[in-house]
Amino acid sequence: MSDVVLGLKGIEKAYNKGLPGEVQVLRGAELTLNAGEVVALVAPSGAGKSTLLHIAGLLDQPDSGEVQIGGEVMSGRSDRKRTAARRRDIGFVYQFHHLLPEFNARENIVLPQLANGMPRAKADARADMLLDRVGVGARADHRPAALSGGEQQRVAFCRALANAPRLLLADEPTGNLDPGTSDQVFGALMELVRETGLAALIATHNLDLAARMDRAVRLENGVLTEA
């Protein structure tokens, strides 16, 4: 079985296609991500990194090219099949945590597991294990409003890994935190990623954080290259 978790081949994407204001965001983007590999995605603002992540995460379709998850071509598949693959194989983390405010930290991690058919007792146990691993186990019963920014983002990491995905996609996951908290939270994320052996593509403007990953790729003028 191949160790390739994510494969992007010849990805093209334009907005306002065929109109006078057409913007070509991706021009033949190519990327391979292996299991256990953590790759930084570095790009200037407005270069299209969010678009690339959305396509890699099956939230958007490319105009042309192939998206493969675990060797299976997913681009062009039905919405139902892409949604099933997202739930099974992909975890997302964003700059803002997007936790559900009416639920506590544990419940925010339990809910996606229940949606995937996990029994409640096992979902609770996994949530508590993940929260302990990132150092916020004592805050499991607190709602997001009672957590600090760093704690909220750690819970968001745990939620992204709740269903044991093969691929983690993160869009500026520490961009809303002060430098000290950012460093601590990123360290917690890296520990979780290394322990689980998944593949991770992490967009960041922070070159110090990028240097702590296995390698970096740069997106500029629609072209993806090794940084």
N, C-alpha and C positions, 0 to 999 in steps of 0.2 A: 504493500500500500504506500502511496506517495506521501511524503511529509509536507507537500505543498498544501497550505490551508487556503491562501488567497492568490488568485491569478488574475491580473488585469492585462488584457491584450488588445492593443490598438484602440483604446477608448477615446472616442470623439464626443464632444458635447458643446452645443451652442445654444444661446438664448436669443429669442426673437429671430429664430431661423428663417431665412428668406426675406426678412424685412430690412429696411434701411438701417435700423439700429442693431443689426445682428452682432452678437459678441461671441467669439469663439473662445470657450473657456478651457477645453481640453483638446489637445492635438496629438492623437495617437499615444496616449499614456500607457506605459507598460510597467508592471510591477509584479514581483513574486515574493510571497511571504511564507516562510516555513514555520512549522510547529516549533515553539520555544524561542522564536525570534522576535525581538522588540525593535521596531524601526521608527525613527523620528521622521515626521513629515514637516519640512520647513518651507514656508512660503510667505511672500509679502502679503499684506492685507489686500483683499480683493483678487488674489491670484487664482482662486477656485478650489482651495483645499476642502472647504465644506462640501462643494459639489462632488469632488473626488470621493470623500468619505461617504456621502449619501449614495453614490453609485456602488461603491465597494460594499456598503451595508444593505444593498437591495431596496433602498428607500426611493431611488430614482433610477430611471432607465437611461443608458447612453444612447446617443444617436446611432452609433455603430461601435463595433468591437465586442469583446467577450468578457464577462465576469464569471470566474470559476470559484466555487467554494468547495474545498475538498476534492477538486478534480471534476466536479459536476458543473456544467455550464448552466448558469442561472439567468443570464440576460435573455430577455425575450420570453421567459416563462410567465405563466399567468400570475395575477396578483395573489391568488390563493397559495400557489406553490412558493412564491417568493416570501410571503408572510410566514409560512410554515418553516422555511429555511432560516429566516431571521430569528424566530423564536427558539429554534433548535441550536443554531450554530453561532449566533452573533450577539455580542454584548456592546452596548453603547454608553459612553460617558461624555457629557457636554461641559462647557465652561460653567454653566449654571446647573445646579444639582437636579432641578425638576422633580424633587421628591413630592409625594402627595401629602399636603399639609394636615389632613385630618387623620392620618395614620402615623403610628410611632415608627421608630427606626426599624425594629424587627419586622413589623407588618409591611413596610415598604419593600423589604427583601422577600418576604413570604409570598406576596401577591403574585409576582410573575411565576413563581414555582407552582402555585395552585392553578394558574392559567394553563400550565403545561402538564397538569395531571398529577403533581406530586402530593402525596398524603400530607395533611396538616402537620402531624407530629414530625415527619422527616423534614418538612420545609422549615419549621421552627428551629430544629436542631442545626440545619445548615446555615440558617440566618445567624444564629448565635455563634457558630463556629467562625463565620466570615467576620462578624463584628469583633470578635475577640482577636482575630488575626491582625486587624488594622488598629487595635487599641481603643476601641470604643464600645466594648462589650457592656460596660457599666451604664451606658447610655441607651441601651436597647429599648427601654420603655418610654423614652422621651420623643415627643413630636419634633419635627424639623425646626419649628420656631424657638425651641428651647436648646437647640444645638448651635455651636459656633460654626462659622463658615467652613473651617477645616474639617470639623466633625461631619457636617452635612455632606461634604464631598467624599469623605471616606465611606459614608453610608451609600452614596451614589455608586462608588466603585463596587461595593458588595452587591448592590442590586444588579449591576451589569454582569456580575459573575454568578448570579444566583442559580442559573440553569446550566452551569458548567459549559459555556460556549467554547468553540474552537478558536474563535476570532474575537478580539477586542478592538473596537474603534473608538478613539478618544479625540475630541475636538477642543483643544486648549483646556485640558481638564483642570489646570491649576491657574489659569489666566485671571481668575477673579479673586485670588488670594494674595496676601502680602508675601514678600520673598521668603521669610523664615517659615511661615506656615506652608507655602508652596513646596519648599524643599522637603519638609516632613511628610506631607501628604503624598508627594511623588514617590518618596522612599517606600511608603506603605503600599502604594500601587505596584511598584516594581517587585516588592517581596511577594505579593499575591500572584502576579503574573509569572514570576520565576517558579513558584511552587506548583502552579497548575500546568505549566508547560504549554500554554496556549500561544498563539501568534498575536502580536499587538502592533497596530499602526497608530501612532500618537502624534497628532498635530500640535506643534508648539512654536512660539516665537522665542522661547528661552533657549539660547544656544548652550548654556551650561547643562540644562536638563537633556537636551539632544545629545550632548557628548556622553551622557551616562547610558545611552541605549546602544544596541549592537551596531547599528549603522544609521545613516540618515539619507533621505532622498529630498530633493528640492523641486518644487513646482514653480515654474516661472514662464510667463508667456505661453501657457498651455502645455508646456513640455515638462515631463518628469525625468529627472536625471539623478544619478548618485551624487550626493553632496560631498 
